Amino acid sequence: MTDHDSPAARLTAALRGAAPDLLAYLQRRVGHSDAPDLLGETMVVAWRRVQDLPREDEQARMWLFGIARSTLLNHARGERRRWALADRIRDSAGGESGPSADDGAEVRDAIDRLDDDLRELVRLIHWERMSLVHAAQLLGMPPSTARTRYARAKALLREALQLAVG
């Protein structure tokens, strides 16, 4: 095995190629302030699991997205716990919380109102420019299921946006 065939060298190359897309994926979900930290966590997990790195380039890229998704899900669980704690503290202190800010973006709002599985599928296909097959693979579902869910998501979005316009 030559040095460029070593798992460490292959992972370095895969991370160089995928890091901008991974960062964009994370930024679209958590914003610009938390995304770099989550990318760092993704890279640490990838290095710990370097022996699992697929040899084929596209599979290695999808593997990295899978790790990023897991990192994102862990982050979301932590955020929910922190917000729940803040709510409990606020409730016990008698404070009131204000309404959440709305940026007014009709499409983003319509996507945000979709069920979690449909929302993530739409985001992977349109924001991350993944194929339906790759998005299905990342979400752990058969492509036929993803195709059906994507069609349902598009119909729901079309209906929501027609109501918002009309």
PyMOL CGO cylinders between C-alpha atoms (Angstrom):
from pymol import cmd
from pymol.cgo import CYLINDER

trace = [
    CYLINDER, 0.00, 0.00, 0.00, 1.45, 3.34, -0.99, 0.3, 1, 1, 1, 1, 1, 1,
    CYLINDER, 1.45, 3.34, -0.99, 1.10, 6.44, 1.16, 0.3, 1, 1, 1, 1, 1, 1,
    CYLINDER, 1.10, 6.44, 1.16, -1.60, 7.93, -1.09, 0.3, 1, 1, 1, 1, 1, 1,
    CYLINDER, -1.60, 7.93, -1.09, -3.60, 4.68, -0.71, 0.3, 1, 1, 1, 1, 1, 1,
    CYLINDER, -3.60, 4.68, -0.71, -3.51, 4.80, 3.08, 0.3, 1, 1, 1, 1, 1, 1,
    CYLINDER, -3.51, 4.80, 3.08, -6.82, 5.43, 4.86, 0.3, 1, 1, 1, 1, 1, 1,
    CYLINDER, -6.82, 5.43, 4.86, -5.45, 8.69, 6.31, 0.3, 1, 1, 1, 1, 1, 1,
    CYLINDER, -5.45, 8.69, 6.31, -4.44, 9.99, 2.86, 0.3, 1, 1, 1, 1, 1, 1,
    CYLINDER, -4.44, 9.99, 2.86, -7.78, 8.95, 1.33, 0.3, 1, 1, 1, 1, 1, 1,
    CYLINDER, -7.78, 8.95, 1.33, -9.67, 10.63, 4.17, 0.3, 1, 1, 1, 1, 1, 1,
    CYLINDER, -9.67, 10.63, 4.17, -7.62, 13.81, 3.80, 0.3, 1, 1, 1, 1, 1, 1,
    CYLINDER, -7.62, 13.81, 3.80, -8.47, 13.89, 0.09, 0.3, 1, 1, 1, 1, 1, 1,
    CYLINDER, -8.47, 13.89, 0.09, -12.15, 13.14, 0.74, 0.3, 1, 1, 1, 1, 1, 1,
    CYLINDER, -12.15, 13.14, 0.74, -12.37, 15.89, 3.36, 0.3, 1, 1, 1, 1, 1, 1,
    CYLINDER, -12.37, 15.89, 3.36, -10.64, 18.41, 1.09, 0.3, 1, 1, 1, 1, 1, 1,
    CYLINDER, -10.64, 18.41, 1.09, -13.16, 17.67, -1.62, 0.3, 1, 1, 1, 1, 1, 1,
    CYLINDER, -13.16, 17.67, -1.62, -16.28, 17.51, 0.52, 0.3, 1, 1, 1, 1, 1, 1,
    CYLINDER, -16.28, 17.51, 0.52, -15.59, 20.11, 3.25, 0.3, 1, 1, 1, 1, 1, 1,
    CYLINDER, -15.59, 20.11, 3.25, -17.14, 23.09, 1.38, 0.3, 1, 1, 1, 1, 1, 1,
    CYLINDER, -17.14, 23.09, 1.38, -20.30, 21.08, 0.63, 0.3, 1, 1, 1, 1, 1, 1,
    CYLINDER, -20.30, 21.08, 0.63, -20.44, 19.72, 4.18, 0.3, 1, 1, 1, 1, 1, 1,
    CYLINDER, -20.44, 19.72, 4.18, -20.07, 23.23, 5.60, 0.3, 1, 1, 1, 1, 1, 1,
    CYLINDER, -20.07, 23.23, 5.60, -22.85, 24.53, 3.33, 0.3, 1, 1, 1, 1, 1, 1,
    CYLINDER, -22.85, 24.53, 3.33, -25.05, 21.57, 4.36, 0.3, 1, 1, 1, 1, 1, 1,
    CYLINDER, -25.05, 21.57, 4.36, -24.51, 22.39, 8.03, 0.3, 1, 1, 1, 1, 1, 1,
    CYLINDER, -24.51, 22.39, 8.03, -24.89, 26.17, 7.57, 0.3, 1, 1, 1, 1, 1, 1,
    CYLINDER, -24.89, 26.17, 7.57, -28.27, 25.74, 5.92, 0.3, 1, 1, 1, 1, 1, 1,
    CYLINDER, -28.27, 25.74, 5.92, -29.46, 23.81, 8.94, 0.3, 1, 1, 1, 1, 1, 1,
    CYLINDER, -29.46, 23.81, 8.94, -27.86, 25.54, 11.93, 0.3, 1, 1, 1, 1, 1, 1,
    CYLINDER, -27.86, 25.54, 11.93, -26.61, 28.88, 10.62, 0.3, 1, 1, 1, 1, 1, 1,
    CYLINDER, -26.61, 28.88, 10.62, -23.17, 30.30, 10.05, 0.3, 1, 1, 1, 1, 1, 1,
    CYLINDER, -23.17, 30.30, 10.05, -22.11, 30.47, 13.69, 0.3, 1, 1, 1, 1, 1, 1,
    CYLINDER, -22.11, 30.47, 13.69, -22.54, 26.80, 14.66, 0.3, 1, 1, 1, 1, 1, 1,
    CYLINDER, -22.54, 26.80, 14.66, -21.71, 25.16, 11.33, 0.3, 1, 1, 1, 1, 1, 1,
    CYLINDER, -21.71, 25.16, 11.33, -17.89, 25.37, 11.56, 0.3, 1, 1, 1, 1, 1, 1,
    CYLINDER, -17.89, 25.37, 11.56, -17.97, 23.67, 14.97, 0.3, 1, 1, 1, 1, 1, 1,
    CYLINDER, -17.97, 23.67, 14.97, -20.20, 20.91, 13.62, 0.3, 1, 1, 1, 1, 1, 1,
    CYLINDER, -20.20, 20.91, 13.62, -17.89, 20.49, 10.63, 0.3, 1, 1, 1, 1, 1, 1,
    CYLINDER, -17.89, 20.49, 10.63, -15.00, 20.09, 13.06, 0.3, 1, 1, 1, 1, 1, 1,
    CYLINDER, -15.00, 20.09, 13.06, -16.95, 17.47, 15.01, 0.3, 1, 1, 1, 1, 1, 1,
    CYLINDER, -16.95, 17.47, 15.01, -17.75, 15.69, 11.74, 0.3, 1, 1, 1, 1, 1, 1,
    CYLINDER, -17.75, 15.69, 11.74, -14.04, 15.61, 10.85, 0.3, 1, 1, 1, 1, 1, 1,
    CYLINDER, -14.04, 15.61, 10.85, -13.08, 14.27, 14.29, 0.3, 1, 1, 1, 1, 1, 1,
    CYLINDER, -13.08, 14.27, 14.29, -15.62, 11.44, 13.99, 0.3, 1, 1, 1, 1, 1, 1,
    CYLINDER, -15.62, 11.44, 13.99, -14.42, 10.68, 10.45, 0.3, 1, 1, 1, 1, 1, 1,
    CYLINDER, -14.42, 10.68, 10.45, -10.81, 10.43, 11.68, 0.3, 1, 1, 1, 1, 1, 1,
    CYLINDER, -10.81, 10.43, 11.68, -11.88, 8.12, 14.51, 0.3, 1, 1, 1, 1, 1, 1,
    CYLINDER, -11.88, 8.12, 14.51, -13.67, 5.92, 11.98, 0.3, 1, 1, 1, 1, 1, 1,
    CYLINDER, -13.67, 5.92, 11.98, -11.08, 6.24, 9.17, 0.3, 1, 1, 1, 1, 1, 1,
    CYLINDER, -11.08, 6.24, 9.17, -10.92, 2.44, 8.78, 0.3, 1, 1, 1, 1, 1, 1,
    CYLINDER, -10.92, 2.44, 8.78, -14.60, 2.50, 7.67, 0.3, 1, 1, 1, 1, 1, 1,
    CYLINDER, -14.60, 2.50, 7.67, -13.93, 4.98, 4.84, 0.3, 1, 1, 1, 1, 1, 1,
    CYLINDER, -13.93, 4.98, 4.84, -15.27, 3.61, 1.54, 0.3, 1, 1, 1, 1, 1, 1,
    CYLINDER, -15.27, 3.61, 1.54, -12.72, 3.35, -1.28, 0.3, 1, 1, 1, 1, 1, 1,
    CYLINDER, -12.72, 3.35, -1.28, -14.93, 4.82, -4.03, 0.3, 1, 1, 1, 1, 1, 1,
    CYLINDER, -14.93, 4.82, -4.03, -14.92, 8.65, -4.08, 0.3, 1, 1, 1, 1, 1, 1,
    CYLINDER, -14.92, 8.65, -4.08, -18.69, 9.21, -4.24, 0.3, 1, 1, 1, 1, 1, 1,
    CYLINDER, -18.69, 9.21, -4.24, -19.30, 6.62, -1.53, 0.3, 1, 1, 1, 1, 1, 1,
    CYLINDER, -19.30, 6.62, -1.53, -16.66, 8.31, 0.65, 0.3, 1, 1, 1, 1, 1, 1,
    CYLINDER, -16.66, 8.31, 0.65, -18.45, 11.63, 0.11, 0.3, 1, 1, 1, 1, 1, 1,
    CYLINDER, -18.45, 11.63, 0.11, -21.79, 10.11, 1.10, 0.3, 1, 1, 1, 1, 1, 1,
    CYLINDER, -21.79, 10.11, 1.10, -20.14, 8.49, 4.13, 0.3, 1, 1, 1, 1, 1, 1,
    CYLINDER, -20.14, 8.49, 4.13, -18.95, 11.94, 5.24, 0.3, 1, 1, 1, 1, 1, 1,
    CYLINDER, -18.95, 11.94, 5.24, -22.45, 13.36, 4.74, 0.3, 1, 1, 1, 1, 1, 1,
    CYLINDER, -22.45, 13.36, 4.74, -23.79, 10.52, 6.88, 0.3, 1, 1, 1, 1, 1, 1,
    CYLINDER, -23.79, 10.52, 6.88, -21.40, 11.45, 9.66, 0.3, 1, 1, 1, 1, 1, 1,
    CYLINDER, -21.40, 11.45, 9.66, -22.34, 15.13, 9.28, 0.3, 1, 1, 1, 1, 1, 1,
    CYLINDER, -22.34, 15.13, 9.28, -26.02, 14.21, 9.52, 0.3, 1, 1, 1, 1, 1, 1,
    CYLINDER, -26.02, 14.21, 9.52, -25.41, 12.24, 12.72, 0.3, 1, 1, 1, 1, 1, 1,
    CYLINDER, -25.41, 12.24, 12.72, -23.44, 15.17, 14.13, 0.3, 1, 1, 1, 1, 1, 1,
    CYLINDER, -23.44, 15.17, 14.13, -26.31, 17.47, 13.19, 0.3, 1, 1, 1, 1, 1, 1,
    CYLINDER, -26.31, 17.47, 13.19, -28.87, 15.20, 14.85, 0.3, 1, 1, 1, 1, 1, 1,
    CYLINDER, -28.87, 15.20, 14.85, -26.77, 15.09, 18.04, 0.3, 1, 1, 1, 1, 1, 1,
    CYLINDER, -26.77, 15.09, 18.04, -26.54, 18.88, 17.96, 0.3, 1, 1, 1, 1, 1, 1,
    CYLINDER, -26.54, 18.88, 17.96, -30.31, 19.20, 17.50, 0.3, 1, 1, 1, 1, 1, 1,
    CYLINDER, -30.31, 19.20, 17.50, -30.94, 16.91, 20.50, 0.3, 1, 1, 1, 1, 1, 1,
    CYLINDER, -30.94, 16.91, 20.50, -28.62, 19.06, 22.59, 0.3, 1, 1, 1, 1, 1, 1,
    CYLINDER, -28.62, 19.06, 22.59, -30.35, 22.25, 21.41, 0.3, 1, 1, 1, 1, 1, 1,
    CYLINDER, -30.35, 22.25, 21.41, -33.76, 20.82, 22.32, 0.3, 1, 1, 1, 1, 1, 1,
    CYLINDER, -33.76, 20.82, 22.32, -32.47, 19.94, 25.80, 0.3, 1, 1, 1, 1, 1, 1,
    CYLINDER, -32.47, 19.94, 25.80, -31.03, 23.43, 26.25, 0.3, 1, 1, 1, 1, 1, 1,
    CYLINDER, -31.03, 23.43, 26.25, -34.26, 25.12, 25.08, 0.3, 1, 1, 1, 1, 1, 1,
    CYLINDER, -34.26, 25.12, 25.08, -36.33, 22.86, 27.33, 0.3, 1, 1, 1, 1, 1, 1,
    CYLINDER, -36.33, 22.86, 27.33, -34.14, 23.81, 30.27, 0.3, 1, 1, 1, 1, 1, 1,
    CYLINDER, -34.14, 23.81, 30.27, -34.40, 27.50, 29.38, 0.3, 1, 1, 1, 1, 1, 1,
    CYLINDER, -34.40, 27.50, 29.38, -38.20, 27.17, 29.18, 0.3, 1, 1, 1, 1, 1, 1,
    CYLINDER, -38.20, 27.17, 29.18, -38.33, 25.47, 32.58, 0.3, 1, 1, 1, 1, 1, 1,
    CYLINDER, -38.33, 25.47, 32.58, -36.16, 28.19, 34.09, 0.3, 1, 1, 1, 1, 1, 1,
    CYLINDER, -36.16, 28.19, 34.09, -38.25, 30.92, 32.43, 0.3, 1, 1, 1, 1, 1, 1,
    CYLINDER, -38.25, 30.92, 32.43, -41.49, 29.29, 33.61, 0.3, 1, 1, 1, 1, 1, 1,
    CYLINDER, -41.49, 29.29, 33.61, -40.24, 28.94, 37.15, 0.3, 1, 1, 1, 1, 1, 1,
    CYLINDER, -40.24, 28.94, 37.15, -39.12, 32.60, 37.12, 0.3, 1, 1, 1, 1, 1, 1,
    CYLINDER, -39.12, 32.60, 37.12, -42.52, 33.73, 35.82, 0.3, 1, 1, 1, 1, 1, 1,
    CYLINDER, -42.52, 33.73, 35.82, -41.09, 35.26, 32.63, 0.3, 1, 1, 1, 1, 1, 1,
    CYLINDER, -41.09, 35.26, 32.63, -42.83, 35.22, 29.29, 0.3, 1, 1, 1, 1, 1, 1,
    CYLINDER, -42.83, 35.22, 29.29, -41.26, 34.32, 26.01, 0.3, 1, 1, 1, 1, 1, 1,
    CYLINDER, -41.26, 34.32, 26.01, -41.89, 36.43, 22.94, 0.3, 1, 1, 1, 1, 1, 1,
    CYLINDER, -41.89, 36.43, 22.94, -42.97, 35.16, 19.55, 0.3, 1, 1, 1, 1, 1, 1,
    CYLINDER, -42.97, 35.16, 19.55, -40.38, 33.58, 17.36, 0.3, 1, 1, 1, 1, 1, 1,
    CYLINDER, -40.38, 33.58, 17.36, -38.92, 35.72, 14.60, 0.3, 1, 1, 1, 1, 1, 1,
    CYLINDER, -38.92, 35.72, 14.60, -40.19, 35.06, 11.09, 0.3, 1, 1, 1, 1, 1, 1,
    CYLINDER, -40.19, 35.06, 11.09, -37.96, 35.96, 8.19, 0.3, 1, 1, 1, 1, 1, 1,
    CYLINDER, -37.96, 35.96, 8.19, -40.93, 36.00, 5.81, 0.3, 1, 1, 1, 1, 1, 1,
    CYLINDER, -40.93, 36.00, 5.81, -39.44, 33.63, 3.24, 0.3, 1, 1, 1, 1, 1, 1,
    CYLINDER, -39.44, 33.63, 3.24, -42.51, 31.78, 1.96, 0.3, 1, 1, 1, 1, 1, 1,
    CYLINDER, -42.51, 31.78, 1.96, -40.65, 28.86, 0.44, 0.3, 1, 1, 1, 1, 1, 1,
    CYLINDER, -40.65, 28.86, 0.44, -38.45, 28.31, 3.50, 0.3, 1, 1, 1, 1, 1, 1,
    CYLINDER, -38.45, 28.31, 3.50, -41.51, 28.57, 5.75, 0.3, 1, 1, 1, 1, 1, 1,
    CYLINDER, -41.51, 28.57, 5.75, -43.39, 26.05, 3.61, 0.3, 1, 1, 1, 1, 1, 1,
    CYLINDER, -43.39, 26.05, 3.61, -40.44, 23.65, 3.75, 0.3, 1, 1, 1, 1, 1, 1,
    CYLINDER, -40.44, 23.65, 3.75, -40.17, 24.12, 7.52, 0.3, 1, 1, 1, 1, 1, 1,
    CYLINDER, -40.17, 24.12, 7.52, -43.84, 23.11, 7.91, 0.3, 1, 1, 1, 1, 1, 1,
    CYLINDER, -43.84, 23.11, 7.91, -43.24, 19.74, 6.24, 0.3, 1, 1, 1, 1, 1, 1,
    CYLINDER, -43.24, 19.74, 6.24, -42.80, 16.62, 8.36, 0.3, 1, 1, 1, 1, 1, 1,
    CYLINDER, -42.80, 16.62, 8.36, -39.17, 16.00, 9.37, 0.3, 1, 1, 1, 1, 1, 1,
    CYLINDER, -39.17, 16.00, 9.37, -38.54, 13.20, 6.84, 0.3, 1, 1, 1, 1, 1, 1,
    CYLINDER, -38.54, 13.20, 6.84, -40.06, 15.16, 3.93, 0.3, 1, 1, 1, 1, 1, 1,
    CYLINDER, -40.06, 15.16, 3.93, -38.27, 18.38, 4.92, 0.3, 1, 1, 1, 1, 1, 1,
    CYLINDER, -38.27, 18.38, 4.92, -34.86, 16.70, 5.07, 0.3, 1, 1, 1, 1, 1, 1,
    CYLINDER, -34.86, 16.70, 5.07, -35.44, 14.94, 1.75, 0.3, 1, 1, 1, 1, 1, 1,
    CYLINDER, -35.44, 14.94, 1.75, -36.30, 18.26, 0.03, 0.3, 1, 1, 1, 1, 1, 1,
    CYLINDER, -36.30, 18.26, 0.03, -33.29, 19.96, 1.61, 0.3, 1, 1, 1, 1, 1, 1,
    CYLINDER, -33.29, 19.96, 1.61, -30.89, 17.21, 0.54, 0.3, 1, 1, 1, 1, 1, 1,
    CYLINDER, -30.89, 17.21, 0.54, -32.14, 17.24, -3.05, 0.3, 1, 1, 1, 1, 1, 1,
    CYLINDER, -32.14, 17.24, -3.05, -32.43, 21.00, -3.52, 0.3, 1, 1, 1, 1, 1, 1,
    CYLINDER, -32.43, 21.00, -3.52, -29.98, 22.56, -1.08, 0.3, 1, 1, 1, 1, 1, 1,
    CYLINDER, -29.98, 22.56, -1.08, -27.26, 19.91, -1.17, 0.3, 1, 1, 1, 1, 1, 1,
    CYLINDER, -27.26, 19.91, -1.17, -27.90, 19.02, -4.83, 0.3, 1, 1, 1, 1, 1, 1,
    CYLINDER, -27.90, 19.02, -4.83, -27.94, 15.30, -4.08, 0.3, 1, 1, 1, 1, 1, 1,
    CYLINDER, -27.94, 15.30, -4.08, -29.62, 12.87, -6.38, 0.3, 1, 1, 1, 1, 1, 1,
    CYLINDER, -29.62, 12.87, -6.38, -32.76, 11.20, -5.10, 0.3, 1, 1, 1, 1, 1, 1,
    CYLINDER, -32.76, 11.20, -5.10, -30.81, 7.94, -4.82, 0.3, 1, 1, 1, 1, 1, 1,
    CYLINDER, -30.81, 7.94, -4.82, -28.03, 9.54, -2.73, 0.3, 1, 1, 1, 1, 1, 1,
    CYLINDER, -28.03, 9.54, -2.73, -30.54, 11.33, -0.51, 0.3, 1, 1, 1, 1, 1, 1,
    CYLINDER, -30.54, 11.33, -0.51, -32.38, 8.04, 0.04, 0.3, 1, 1, 1, 1, 1, 1,
    CYLINDER, -32.38, 8.04, 0.04, -29.11, 6.32, 0.88, 0.3, 1, 1, 1, 1, 1, 1,
    CYLINDER, -29.11, 6.32, 0.88, -28.20, 9.02, 3.40, 0.3, 1, 1, 1, 1, 1, 1,
    CYLINDER, -28.20, 9.02, 3.40, -31.63, 8.80, 5.02, 0.3, 1, 1, 1, 1, 1, 1,
    CYLINDER, -31.63, 8.80, 5.02, -31.52, 5.01, 5.09, 0.3, 1, 1, 1, 1, 1, 1,
    CYLINDER, -31.52, 5.01, 5.09, -34.52, 4.35, 2.87, 0.3, 1, 1, 1, 1, 1, 1,
    CYLINDER, -34.52, 4.35, 2.87, -35.08, 2.61, -0.45, 0.3, 1, 1, 1, 1, 1, 1,
    CYLINDER, -35.08, 2.61, -0.45, -35.03, 4.93, -3.48, 0.3, 1, 1, 1, 1, 1, 1,
    CYLINDER, -35.03, 4.93, -3.48, -38.65, 4.00, -4.28, 0.3, 1, 1, 1, 1, 1, 1,
    CYLINDER, -38.65, 4.00, -4.28, -39.73, 5.22, -0.83, 0.3, 1, 1, 1, 1, 1, 1,
    CYLINDER, -39.73, 5.22, -0.83, -37.75, 8.42, -1.28, 0.3, 1, 1, 1, 1, 1, 1,
    CYLINDER, -37.75, 8.42, -1.28, -39.35, 8.96, -4.70, 0.3, 1, 1, 1, 1, 1, 1,
    CYLINDER, -39.35, 8.96, -4.70, -42.86, 8.60, -3.20, 0.3, 1, 1, 1, 1, 1, 1,
    CYLINDER, -42.86, 8.60, -3.20, -42.06, 10.89, -0.27, 0.3, 1, 1, 1, 1, 1, 1,
    CYLINDER, -42.06, 10.89, -0.27, -40.46, 13.46, -2.56, 0.3, 1, 1, 1, 1, 1, 1,
    CYLINDER, -40.46, 13.46, -2.56, -43.57, 13.50, -4.77, 0.3, 1, 1, 1, 1, 1, 1,
    CYLINDER, -43.57, 13.50, -4.77, -45.72, 14.00, -1.66, 0.3, 1, 1, 1, 1, 1, 1,
    CYLINDER, -45.72, 14.00, -1.66, -43.43, 16.81, -0.42, 0.3, 1, 1, 1, 1, 1, 1,
    CYLINDER, -43.43, 16.81, -0.42, -43.62, 18.58, -3.80, 0.3, 1, 1, 1, 1, 1, 1,
    CYLINDER, -43.62, 18.58, -3.80, -47.43, 18.35, -3.79, 0.3, 1, 1, 1, 1, 1, 1,
    CYLINDER, -47.43, 18.35, -3.79, -47.62, 19.72, -0.23, 0.3, 1, 1, 1, 1, 1, 1,
    CYLINDER, -47.62, 19.72, -0.23, -45.22, 22.55, -1.08, 0.3, 1, 1, 1, 1, 1, 1,
    CYLINDER, -45.22, 22.55, -1.08, -47.14, 23.41, -4.25, 0.3, 1, 1, 1, 1, 1, 1,
    CYLINDER, -47.14, 23.41, -4.25, -50.39, 23.56, -2.25, 0.3, 1, 1, 1, 1, 1, 1,
    CYLINDER, -50.39, 23.56, -2.25, -48.84, 25.63, 0.57, 0.3, 1, 1, 1, 1, 1, 1,
    CYLINDER, -48.84, 25.63, 0.57, -47.28, 28.11, -1.83, 0.3, 1, 1, 1, 1, 1, 1,
    CYLINDER, -47.28, 28.11, -1.83, -50.51, 28.48, -3.84, 0.3, 1, 1, 1, 1, 1, 1,
    CYLINDER, -50.51, 28.48, -3.84, -52.36, 29.28, -0.61, 0.3, 1, 1, 1, 1, 1, 1,
    CYLINDER, -52.36, 29.28, -0.61, -49.69, 31.81, 0.36, 0.3, 1, 1, 1, 1, 1, 1,
    CYLINDER, -49.69, 31.81, 0.36, -49.88, 33.55, -3.03, 0.3, 1, 1, 1, 1, 1, 1,
    CYLINDER, -49.88, 33.55, -3.03, -53.64, 33.28, -3.58, 0.3, 1, 1, 1, 1, 1, 1,
]
cmd.load_cgo(trace, "trace")
